[in-house]
């Protein structure tokens, strides 16, 4: 079973709010409480968000994907110097 993330809004580049997790402002206890209540009261949506989060990680944050991005970055840097 996959669970959706509940990070602060600083993680907005990896969490699509309401799709693969919920975002809360840093230090906002009420927002965290509300988000947790939402996740606890909606088990089907929680499971769907968790599945989408896992899919995102497998597609966009796998070690293979990150290595390809890093390789492309270095190749770009090298090619600019020519």
Buried (B, 14 or more C-beta within 10 A) or exposed (E): EBBBBBBBEEBEEBBBEEEBBBBBEEEEEEBBEEBEEBBEEEEEEBBBBBBBBBEBBEEEEEEEEEEEEEEEEEEEEEEEEE
